[in-house]
Amino acid sequence: MMTTDRRRETLNPKYDTVLSRMIRERRQAMGWSQSKLAEVLEVHTSYISRIESGTRLPSVDLVTDLAWVMEIPIADLALAVHGLDPEIIRADIVVNARQSIRAELIALLTGEGDA
């Protein structure tokens, strides 16, 4: 058990909260079982199970296949592999863009911007 715990600690703890959730939710939305997904991807069902439980990362090739089969943008899966939630990243981009635009408008309106 200690070895498993130590190995689990080497994985990013967010794998099972971002990547595995993303794959599991999309698979379920497609109405597919783990067995069906494994069959389509030509991998063992236990591999899919370990990915969805956060104890195993998919290979680079499998990430590409998952993106294609599940119609998930590969950039979203790449972010999730690193424990980053694509929805949060997109929201941050929008907030930062709005703040930047607002600052530029204020500068222009107050004459502090270069015209």
C-alpha positions in Angstrom: 0.0 0.0 0.0 2.9 2.3 0.8 4.3 1.8 -2.8 0.9 2.7 -4.3 0.6 5.8 -2.1 4.1 6.9 -3.1 3.4 6.3 -6.8 0.1 8.2 -6.5 2.0 11.1 -5.0 4.2 11.3 -8.1 1.2 11.9 -10.2 -0.4 15.3 -10.3 -3.2 15.0 -7.8 -5.4 17.0 -10.2 -5.4 14.2 -12.8 -8.4 12.6 -11.2 -10.2 15.9 -10.8 -9.6 17.3 -14.3 -8.5 14.8 -16.8 -10.3 11.8 -15.5 -13.5 13.8 -14.9 -13.3 15.2 -18.4 -12.9 11.8 -20.0 -15.5 10.1 -17.8 -18.1 12.8 -18.3 -17.7 12.9 -22.0 -17.8 9.1 -22.3 -21.0 9.0 -20.2 -22.5 11.8 -22.3 -21.8 9.7 -25.4 -23.7 6.8 -23.7 -20.6 4.6 -23.9 -19.4 2.2 -21.3 -15.7 1.9 -20.5 -15.7 -1.3 -22.4 -17.1 0.4 -25.5 -14.5 3.2 -25.3 -11.7 0.7 -24.8 -12.9 -1.3 -27.8 -13.0 1.7 -30.1 -9.5 2.8 -28.9 -8.2 -0.7 -29.1 -6.9 -0.7 -25.4 -7.8 -2.8 -22.4 -10.8 -1.8 -20.3 -8.6 -1.6 -17.2 -6.5 1.0 -18.9 -9.6 3.2 -19.4 -10.6 2.5 -15.8 -7.2 3.6 -14.4 -7.3 6.8 -16.5 -10.8 7.6 -15.3 -9.8 6.9 -11.7 -6.7 9.2 -11.9 -4.1 6.4 -11.3 -2.8 6.3 -14.8 -2.1 8.9 -17.5 -2.9 8.2 -21.1 -0.1 7.9 -23.5 0.5 10.8 -26.0 -0.9 8.6 -28.7 -4.0 7.8 -26.7 -4.6 11.5 -25.9 -4.7 12.1 -29.6 -7.1 9.2 -30.1 -9.3 10.3 -27.2 -9.5 13.8 -28.7 -10.6 12.5 -32.0 -13.0 9.7 -30.8 -14.6 11.8 -28.1 -14.6 15.1 -30.0 -12.7 16.9 -27.3 -10.3 19.6 -28.4 -6.8 18.3 -28.0 -5.7 21.5 -26.3 -8.3 20.8 -23.6 -6.9 17.4 -23.0 -3.4 18.8 -22.9 -4.3 21.3 -20.3 -6.1 18.6 -18.3 -3.0 16.4 -18.4 -1.3 19.2 -16.5 -4.1 19.5 -14.0 -5.5 22.7 -15.6 -9.3 23.0 -16.2 -9.8 24.4 -19.7 -13.1 26.1 -18.7 -11.2 28.0 -15.9 -8.4 28.9 -18.3 -10.9 30.3 -20.9 -12.7 32.3 -18.2 -9.4 33.7 -17.0 -8.6 34.7 -20.6 -11.9 36.5 -20.9 -11.5 38.3 -17.6 -8.0 39.4 -18.4 -9.0 40.6 -21.9 -11.9 42.6 -20.5 -9.6 44.2 -17.9 -7.0 45.1 -20.6 -9.6 46.6 -22.9 -11.1 48.5 -20.0 -7.7 49.9 -19.0 -7.0 50.9 -22.6 -10.4 52.6 -23.0 -9.9 54.6 -19.7 -6.5 55.6 -20.9 -7.9 56.8 -24.2 -10.8 58.6 -22.6 -8.7 60.4 -20.1 -6.0 61.3 -22.6 -3.4 59.2 -20.9 -3.2 56.8 -23.9 -1.1 57.3 -27.1 -3.4 58.4 -29.8 
